[in-house]
Amino acid sequence: MIKFRIVILLGALLFLGASELDAATLPGVPATAQKPAEPEPLVQGGLLGAISSSIDDVQDKLDLNEHLVDAWRLRADRAADEVDRLVNQPSDRSAWSVTGDFLMLSGVWLGTFALLTVLGSLLGKRLREGRWLRSRQRSQDLLGYLLPYTLPALICLPLTLYVSHFLPVSVGRALALCFAYATSSGIFSTSMLLCVVVMFNVGHKRRAVQIIRDYCPKPLFLIGFLAALSDALTSPQIARQLGGNITSSIAVFTGLLASIIFGLLVIRLRRPVAHLIRNRSLAQRLKQPSLQESLRIFSGLWYWPIVLMVLVSAVNLIGIGEDNQKALRCALFTTVLLIGTVFLSTVLQHLFKSRRAEAIQRSSAYKERFLSLLHALLRIVIAIAFIDILGRIWGVSLIDFAQSSTVGRAISNALSSIGLIFLVTWLLWVVLDTAIQEALKPPLNKRASRQPSTRVKTILPLLRNAIKIILVVICAITTMANLGINVAPLLAGAGVVGLAIGFGSQQLVQDVITGLFIIIEDTLSIGDWVVLDSGHAGTVEGLTIRTLRLRDGKGFVHSVPFGQIKAVTNQSRQFAFAFFSVQFTYDTDVEKAIELIRQAGDSIREDPFLKYNLQGPLDVFGVDRMDLNGVVLTAQFRTVSGGQYAVSRAFNQRLKKLVDNSPWVHFAQTYPQQVLLPKRQGVDVEDPVPESSPVVLPQQARTP
């Protein structure tokens, strides 16, 4: 819808430039007698220059001069003269008798209508109590409008006309007939429209119907009354009695007021009426989805043609000329064209929607994006055709304008160039963005395709943003050039500013270049656990063109510029090792210990959660070393990156349980250190210890 509005605005610009069409030869003068046409001036400055060069002529052609004001002033003066003549002219009858004619005819209409309304209400009440209508709410509502209002309005007017034949011709008789006709028309039109609304009073439409029935009667009656009064005042019989200028002036204002009230009523009821249009039963919506979608779109646009007709009618009433019927006919054709364009756009939308659904099911991303692009182009073509046909309806052709004048050719060439630029840019973006999205998309079948690497996930988003910026800048520069803006100073200024920024921000340039090489060399990727020489360690959460974002083990986030990174330790590449070093006592059976280690490894390989972290069996290296505390045995698992920690914890837990239950295998304990005690003089010791013999420190010193 946004593209459609943009095209309409561009078409409006072309429409405003239609004043530059070449003038035709004057009637009655040969073409050879005309002065030779002056060469058309060259249009410079692109699209803006072409538009600006034709503004003055457009203003001259769209001349709302004093002709309309002078015509209304003349009509007002003549109406005042007619009022003065009507009041002061001699008459055989007095003013009281003329007033009596008005009151008599009005009384006949009112009395007949009141009597018939009461009878209709009683009859309707009696019929609603019958067995057939008791369970039919819509039939009861129809009778509630037809009997008390519609039929009395139809009967009262002919009866009043019949009575008027027995009265002499007078102003009071004419006014009474006008008001009787207007009142009957207002009541009849209101009741008939409400009868139509009542027919929709089913299911979920009841609330909308109730809103319309509560709000509409008074505005509808006023609209029907004013429209009928305007029609009655324009009749020749009434115009001869009251004066042509008086009746025409009053008819214009009453018709204009009726049009304004009708437009406001349509806008006020746009949502309830839209609910009546699009709300259908579930079975109908499922059976006819295309029709349902068309109704949904039409429900949002139904009031625009009516508002357009109201606007044209208002302008037609205000204007004074001989082209009133032509304006109304053009407005009618415009309404039909708008409805047909909306219907065609809806059909195309459903057609391409089904094609896109098939492309999605087949996992064809390129086909889906190209179908979307083709759909948008067709909608633009439909909008341009709509604008051209609309211009032809109102007497202007955009194609002729673009071919016959210099301004038209300049505007059309500029718009064509801008459209081609947007199309090429859009096409390139669709192709490149689809390729990047497909490369980043995880495969549906993991066995058939491999997952995208972390390097791809790191580089492609940065590449996508860079491509977007480049395409937008190029498209903006070429568009401004076609608009007539001199982009050479802009490019020169941008180069100077970029050079100054480059000299003034060397650290920034260093960060960008270093980060670029880190990304290209695939030193680290998103999701890796890295340790930097600066002391930061954590999981890589994001990369920009300047900084690296890490989240450490405590959950804190660190942003490190690439220029500060000198060395990187990546602990998340390809695989890792879960290394085990276990120390046993010297009296432990080494073979039994190795068997327990293998049992612990087998239990890990059989674990449903841990086995996916392993990339091979347990490698037992045997006795690694012997020291004073015992025998050290080593083993290791090859695991995926980051899986070594869970495997190590699980292995230690399982081995501890196995050793606790084995009588032949014991974990080594650290024995206390032995020291040499010197022999003290004058100390009587029952069991002397040699000076050179190592002993264990006693818990409590002895005293003599």
Secondary structure as UniProt FT lines:
FT   HELIX           2..16
FT   HELIX           17..20
FT   TURN            27..28
FT   HELIX           31..33
FT   HELIX           46..53
FT   HELIX           55..61
FT   HELIX           67..88
FT   HELIX           95..128
FT   HELIX           131..134
FT   HELIX           137..145
FT   HELIX           146..150
FT   HELIX           151..164
FT   TURN            165..166
FT   HELIX           171..198
FT   TURN            199..200
FT   HELIX           203..205
FT   HELIX           206..215
FT   HELIX           217..233
FT   HELIX           236..242
FT   HELIX           244..268
FT   HELIX           270..278
FT   HELIX           282..287
FT   HELIX           289..301
FT   HELIX           303..318
FT   HELIX           324..361
FT   TURN            362..363
FT   HELIX           365..393
FT   TURN            394..395
FT   HELIX           398..404
FT   HELIX           406..440
FT   TURN            446..448
FT   HELIX           454..483
FT   HELIX           488..504
FT   HELIX           506..520
FT   TURN            521..522
FT   TURN            526..527
FT   STRAND          529..532
FT   TURN            533..534
FT   STRAND          537..543
FT   STRAND          547..551
FT   TURN            553..554
FT   STRAND          557..561
FT   HELIX           562..564
FT   STRAND          568..570
FT   STRAND          576..584
FT   TURN            586..587
FT   HELIX           590..606
FT   TURN            608..610
FT   HELIX           611..613
FT   STRAND          619..626
FT   STRAND          631..639
FT   TURN            641..642
FT   HELIX           644..660
FT   TURN            681..682
FT   TURN            691..692
//
